[in-house]
């Protein structure tokens, strides 16, 4: 059986994380993706790690650009614009994440290209959207974490706001865009109509915090800097040390707390009015945290994981990336996959694929990440350009 997007062609102008990740998610389900890059430079994510010889293929770039072919084009030339129009005439989806208005200045805006391909799905990804007072402003994951309110509820009061160690806005925006593109393809299947999609990193960041924004709109509640504590502010929902590591416990209901205290051997605390109810424990938060910690540091992480899980108390170990990849659960999930290295022959690179599996025709890796311009001649030939025309494009710096 064919994959969901087999036969779909995507023209991908995007760089770094959000846009490339979105296009890659579509490619994992069978779509053909042609990545358009600037000659000699390409996607800035190819060499974004300073002082490291990445051969134009950083690990980050490789993971965002599986199943793609690379075509280099100098988009400032009219010849490149003509080539793009030729490619778009046979395409289904276009993805770009330039500053708002950039594609229009280059003669490649939606209003122009929908004349070439009336049912084109044109997805623009930017920091703040295609119009409004902030349209056109550059945006980065960390900046959006700060300006969207994420950092105001991440960190400890003693140290102040902090950003996450990964890129939730970029990656979330990529998934958001992939979903929007998928929905537009379904809509086109039903109506025959194309669509302009405007995805903003700021909007995505707010949607990721929908619960917190809803709490504020309707209850005036703000999370603030709680460190690792549960937003419920219950002291039994937090990260605690063991004798050899740290565990995260989420004991929030009265039943869960009773089970926790029993397993820890401190069930007598529940007869004390200061600790007998949810409200009283919140009022005496520091005291609860102290005696729970004192009990937990007596034994190691493995012991508490087994004992608490067996007792029905939600618990997880605080793990590092090397620890996570050794988890035998991933032997069944297919999240990690090794492919031929685009840098070294007879070598492999291991990359992250998708966050779901299906019983049939699911996400798959068909080709390794492309070298810069690796498929330029191949793509142009398929588009109908002759060897002489392609040679001329190269001679004139268009390709």
C-alpha positions as CSV (number, residue, x, y, z in Angstrom):
1,X,0.0,0.0,0.0
2,X,1.2,3.5,-0.7
3,X,2.2,5.9,2.1
4,X,-0.1,8.8,3.0
5,X,1.8,11.4,0.9
6,X,3.3,9.2,-1.8
7,X,3.0,11.2,-5.1
8,X,3.1,14.6,-3.3
9,X,6.0,16.9,-4.3
10,X,7.2,19.6,-1.8
11,X,9.5,22.6,-2.7
12,X,11.3,23.4,0.5
13,X,13.0,26.8,0.8
14,X,13.3,26.7,4.6
15,X,16.4,26.6,6.8
16,X,17.5,25.6,10.3
17,X,14.8,23.7,12.3
18,X,11.1,24.6,12.1
19,X,10.6,24.6,8.3
20,X,13.0,21.7,7.5
21,X,11.5,19.6,10.3
22,X,8.0,20.2,8.9
23,X,8.9,19.2,5.4
24,X,10.8,16.2,6.7
25,X,7.7,15.0,8.5
26,X,5.8,15.0,5.3
27,X,8.7,13.2,3.5
28,X,8.7,10.4,6.1
29,X,5.2,9.6,4.8
30,X,6.3,9.3,1.2
31,X,6.4,12.9,-0.2
32,X,9.2,13.9,-2.5
33,X,11.0,17.0,-1.1
34,X,13.2,19.2,-3.2
35,X,15.3,21.5,-0.9
36,X,16.2,24.8,-2.5
37,X,19.5,26.2,-1.2
38,X,21.8,29.2,-1.8
39,X,24.9,28.2,-3.9
40,X,28.1,27.7,-1.9
41,X,26.4,28.5,1.5
42,X,23.2,26.5,1.6
43,X,21.0,26.1,4.7
44,X,22.9,27.9,7.5
45,X,22.3,24.8,9.7
46,X,24.9,23.0,7.6
47,X,27.8,24.7,9.3
48,X,26.2,26.4,12.3
49,X,28.6,24.7,14.8
50,X,31.6,27.1,15.1
51,X,35.0,25.5,15.0
52,X,33.8,22.1,13.9
53,X,34.5,20.7,10.4
54,X,31.0,19.3,9.7
55,X,31.6,19.0,5.9
56,X,28.4,21.0,5.5
57,X,26.5,18.3,7.3
58,X,26.1,19.0,11.0
59,X,24.2,16.4,13.0
60,X,21.3,18.9,13.4
61,X,21.1,19.5,9.6
62,X,21.1,15.8,8.9
63,X,18.3,15.1,11.3
64,X,16.1,17.8,9.7
65,X,16.7,16.9,6.1
66,X,16.2,13.2,5.6
67,X,14.6,12.0,2.4
68,X,15.3,15.3,0.6
69,X,17.2,16.2,-2.6
70,X,19.2,19.4,-2.7
71,X,19.1,21.9,-5.6
72,X,21.2,25.1,-5.4
73,X,19.7,28.3,-6.9
74,X,20.7,31.9,-6.7
75,X,17.2,33.3,-6.1
76,X,18.3,36.9,-6.8
77,X,18.5,36.0,-10.5
78,X,15.5,36.0,-12.9
79,X,16.6,32.7,-14.3
80,X,16.3,31.1,-10.9
81,X,12.8,32.6,-10.5
82,X,11.9,31.0,-13.8
83,X,13.3,27.6,-12.7
84,X,11.2,27.8,-9.5
85,X,8.1,28.5,-11.4
86,X,8.8,25.5,-13.6
87,X,9.2,23.3,-10.5
88,X,6.2,24.7,-8.8
89,X,4.0,23.9,-11.8
90,X,4.6,20.2,-11.0
91,X,4.5,20.6,-7.2
92,X,1.9,20.3,-4.5
93,X,3.4,22.1,-1.5
94,X,5.8,25.0,-1.0
95,X,7.4,25.7,2.4
96,X,9.4,28.8,3.2
97,X,10.6,30.5,6.4
98,X,12.2,33.7,5.2
99,X,11.3,37.0,6.9
100,X,7.8,38.1,5.9
101,X,7.7,39.7,2.5
102,X,11.0,38.2,1.3
103,X,9.4,35.8,-1.2
104,X,7.2,38.6,-2.6
105,X,10.3,40.7,-3.2
106,X,11.8,37.9,-5.2
107,X,8.7,37.4,-7.3
108,X,7.8,34.2,-5.6
109,X,4.9,35.2,-3.4
110,X,1.7,33.2,-3.1
111,X,-0.3,35.5,-5.4
112,X,2.3,34.9,-8.2
113,X,2.8,31.2,-7.8
114,X,-0.9,30.3,-7.4
115,X,-1.2,31.6,-11.0
116,X,1.4,29.0,-12.0
117,X,-0.2,26.2,-9.8
118,X,-3.8,27.2,-8.8
119,X,-4.1,24.4,-6.2
120,X,-0.7,25.0,-4.6
121,X,-0.5,24.7,-0.9
122,X,1.9,27.5,0.2
123,X,3.2,27.4,3.8
124,X,5.0,30.4,5.2
125,X,6.7,30.0,8.6
126,X,7.9,33.1,10.5
127,X,8.4,34.4,14.0
128,X,5.3,36.5,14.2
129,X,3.2,35.9,11.1
130,X,3.0,37.5,7.6
131,X,1.2,40.7,8.8
132,X,0.8,42.9,11.9
133,X,3.2,45.2,13.7
134,X,5.9,42.5,14.2
135,X,5.7,40.9,10.8
136,X,9.1,40.9,9.2
137,X,11.0,40.8,12.5
138,X,13.6,38.0,12.9
139,X,12.9,35.4,15.6
140,X,14.7,32.6,17.3
141,X,13.7,29.9,19.6
142,X,15.2,31.4,22.7
143,X,13.7,34.9,21.9
144,X,10.2,33.4,21.5
145,X,10.6,31.4,24.7
146,X,11.3,34.7,26.5
147,X,8.6,36.8,24.7
148,X,5.9,34.2,24.8
149,X,5.9,33.8,28.6
150,X,7.6,30.4,28.6
151,X,10.6,31.6,30.5
152,X,8.4,33.4,33.1
153,X,7.3,29.9,34.3
154,X,10.5,28.0,33.8
155,X,13.2,28.1,36.5
156,X,13.6,28.7,40.2
157,X,12.8,31.9,42.2
158,X,16.4,31.9,43.4
159,X,17.9,31.9,40.0
160,X,15.3,33.6,37.9
161,X,13.8,32.7,34.5
162,X,15.6,30.2,32.2
163,X,15.1,28.8,28.8
164,X,14.9,25.1,28.1
165,X,17.9,23.0,27.1
166,X,16.2,22.1,23.8
167,X,14.2,24.0,21.1
168,X,10.5,23.5,21.9
169,X,9.3,26.5,19.8
170,X,11.2,25.5,16.7
171,X,10.3,21.8,16.9
172,X,6.7,22.6,18.0
173,X,6.3,25.0,15.1
174,X,7.6,22.3,12.7
175,X,5.0,19.8,13.9
176,X,2.3,22.5,13.8
177,X,3.2,23.4,10.2
178,X,3.3,19.7,9.2
179,X,-0.2,19.3,10.6
180,X,-1.4,22.4,8.8
181,X,0.0,21.1,5.5
182,X,-1.5,17.7,6.1
183,X,-4.9,19.3,6.7
184,X,-4.6,21.5,3.6
185,X,-3.7,18.4,1.5
186,X,-6.9,16.7,2.8
187,X,-8.9,19.9,2.1
188,X,-7.5,20.0,-1.4
189,X,-8.5,16.4,-1.9
190,X,-12.1,17.3,-0.9
191,X,-12.4,20.6,-2.7
192,X,-9.7,20.8,-5.4
193,X,-8.5,24.1,-3.9
194,X,-5.1,25.2,-2.8
195,X,-4.4,27.3,0.3
196,X,-2.1,29.8,1.9
197,X,-0.9,28.7,5.4
198,X,0.6,31.3,7.8
199,X,2.4,29.6,10.7
200,X,4.0,31.8,13.4
201,X,6.4,30.7,16.1
202,X,4.8,33.0,18.6
203,X,1.4,31.6,18.0
204,X,2.8,28.0,18.4
205,X,4.5,29.0,21.6
206,X,1.2,30.3,23.0
207,X,-0.7,27.2,21.9
208,X,1.9,25.0,23.7
209,X,1.0,27.0,26.8
210,X,-2.8,26.8,26.2
211,X,-3.5,25.5,29.7
212,X,-1.5,28.3,31.4
213,X,-3.1,31.0,29.2
214,X,-6.6,29.6,29.9
215,X,-5.9,29.6,33.6
216,X,-4.9,33.3,33.4
217,X,-7.8,34.4,31.2
218,X,-10.5,32.6,33.3
219,X,-9.0,32.5,36.8
220,X,-6.3,35.1,36.8
221,X,-3.9,32.4,37.8
222,X,-0.1,32.6,36.9
223,X,2.3,29.7,37.4
224,X,5.4,31.7,38.2
225,X,8.8,30.1,38.9
226,X,8.2,26.8,40.6
227,X,11.3,25.0,39.7
228,X,10.5,21.3,39.3
229,X,7.4,21.5,41.5
230,X,3.9,20.6,40.1
231,X,1.8,23.6,39.0
232,X,-0.7,22.4,41.6
233,X,2.0,23.5,44.2
234,X,1.6,20.3,46.0
235,X,5.0,19.4,47.7
236,X,4.6,15.7,46.7
237,X,4.8,16.6,43.0
238,X,8.5,17.4,42.6
239,X,12.0,16.2,41.8
240,X,13.7,14.5,44.8
241,X,17.2,13.2,45.4
242,X,17.9,9.5,46.1
243,X,21.1,8.0,47.3
244,X,22.5,7.9,43.8
245,X,20.4,10.1,41.6
246,X,17.1,12.0,41.2
247,X,13.5,11.0,40.6
248,X,10.4,12.9,39.7
249,X,7.3,12.0,41.8
250,X,3.8,13.1,40.9
251,X,1.7,12.2,43.9
252,X,-1.2,14.7,43.6
253,X,-4.4,13.0,44.8
254,X,-5.0,12.1,48.4
255,X,-4.8,8.4,47.6
256,X,-1.5,8.8,45.8
257,X,0.0,10.7,48.7
258,X,-1.2,8.1,51.2
259,X,0.5,5.4,49.1
260,X,3.7,7.4,48.8
261,X,3.9,8.0,52.6
262,X,3.2,4.3,53.3
263,X,6.0,3.2,50.9
264,X,8.4,5.7,52.4
265,X,7.5,4.5,55.9
266,X,6.2,7.9,57.0
267,X,2.5,7.1,57.0
268,X,2.2,8.4,60.6
269,X,2.7,11.9,59.2
270,X,-0.8,11.8,57.9
271,X,-2.2,11.8,61.4
272,X,-0.7,15.3,61.9
273,X,-3.2,18.0,60.9
274,X,-0.3,19.9,59.2
275,X,0.1,17.1,56.6
276,X,-3.3,15.3,56.5
277,X,-4.9,17.1,53.6
278,X,-3.9,18.6,50.2
279,X,-4.5,22.1,51.6
280,X,-2.5,21.6,54.8
281,X,0.4,20.1,52.9
282,X,0.6,23.1,50.6
283,X,0.6,25.4,53.6
284,X,3.5,23.4,55.1
285,X,5.3,22.8,51.8
286,X,8.9,23.1,53.1
287,X,8.3,20.7,56.0
288,X,6.8,18.1,53.7
289,X,9.6,18.4,51.2
290,X,12.1,17.9,54.0
291,X,10.8,14.7,55.4
292,X,10.0,13.2,52.0
293,X,13.6,14.0,50.9
294,X,15.0,12.5,54.1
295,X,13.2,9.2,53.5
296,X,14.2,9.0,49.8
297,X,17.9,9.6,50.2
298,X,18.1,6.4,52.3
299,X,17.9,4.2,49.2
300,X,18.9,4.3,45.6
301,X,17.0,5.2,42.5
302,X,16.3,1.7,41.2
303,X,14.8,0.7,44.6
304,X,12.4,3.6,44.6
305,X,11.4,3.3,40.9
306,X,10.4,-0.3,41.6
307,X,8.7,0.3,44.9
308,X,6.8,3.4,44.0
309,X,5.7,2.1,40.6
310,X,4.5,-1.2,42.2
311,X,2.6,0.8,44.7
312,X,0.8,2.9,42.1
313,X,2.7,6.2,42.7
314,X,3.7,8.0,39.4
315,X,7.5,8.1,39.3
316,X,10.3,8.6,36.8
317,X,14.0,8.7,36.9
318,X,15.7,12.0,35.8
319,X,17.8,10.7,33.0
320,X,20.5,12.0,30.6
321,X,20.4,11.5,26.8
322,X,22.9,8.5,27.0
323,X,20.6,6.9,29.6
324,X,17.5,7.4,27.5
325,X,18.9,5.8,24.3
326,X,19.7,2.6,26.3
327,X,16.0,2.2,27.3
328,X,14.8,-1.2,25.8
329,X,11.4,0.3,25.1
330,X,13.0,2.0,22.0
331,X,13.8,-1.4,20.6
332,X,10.0,-1.6,19.9
333,X,9.4,2.0,18.8
334,X,11.7,2.7,15.9
335,X,12.3,6.3,17.0
336,X,16.0,6.0,16.3
337,X,17.3,4.8,13.0
338,X,20.7,4.4,11.5
339,X,21.3,5.4,7.8
340,X,24.3,5.5,5.6
341,X,26.5,8.5,6.4
342,X,26.6,11.2,3.7
343,X,30.1,12.1,4.9
344,X,32.0,8.8,5.2
345,X,31.7,5.7,3.1
346,X,31.1,2.5,5.0
347,X,29.8,4.5,8.0
348,X,26.4,5.2,9.5
349,X,24.8,8.0,11.4
350,X,21.9,7.5,13.8
351,X,19.1,10.0,13.7
352,X,15.6,10.6,15.2
353,X,12.7,9.6,12.9
354,X,9.1,10.2,14.1
355,X,7.1,10.1,17.3
356,X,4.6,7.5,16.2
357,X,4.3,4.2,14.5
358,X,1.5,2.6,12.4
359,X,0.5,-0.9,11.6
360,X,1.0,-0.2,7.9
361,X,2.7,2.3,5.6
362,X,4.2,4.4,8.5
363,X,7.0,6.9,8.6
364,X,10.2,5.7,6.8
365,X,13.6,6.9,5.8
366,X,14.3,6.3,2.2
367,X,17.4,8.4,1.6
368,X,20.3,10.0,3.5
369,X,20.6,13.8,4.1
370,X,21.8,15.5,0.9
371,X,25.1,17.3,0.3
372,X,24.8,20.9,-0.8
373,X,23.6,20.9,-4.4
374,X,23.9,17.1,-4.7
375,X,20.9,16.7,-6.9
376,X,20.9,20.0,-8.9
377,X,21.5,18.4,-12.3
378,X,19.1,15.5,-11.5
379,X,16.2,17.8,-10.5
380,X,16.8,20.2,-13.4
381,X,17.0,17.4,-15.9
382,X,13.7,16.0,-14.6
383,X,12.2,19.5,-15.0
384,X,13.0,19.4,-18.7
385,X,16.2,21.5,-18.9
386,X,18.8,20.4,-21.3
387,X,22.5,19.7,-20.5
388,X,23.4,22.9,-22.3
389,X,21.0,25.0,-20.2
390,X,22.2,23.4,-17.0
391,X,25.9,24.1,-18.0
392,X,24.9,27.7,-18.7
393,X,23.2,28.0,-15.3
394,X,26.4,26.8,-13.6
395,X,28.6,29.1,-15.7
396,X,26.5,32.1,-14.7
397,X,26.3,31.3,-11.0
398,X,22.6,30.6,-11.1
399,X,23.1,27.0,-9.9
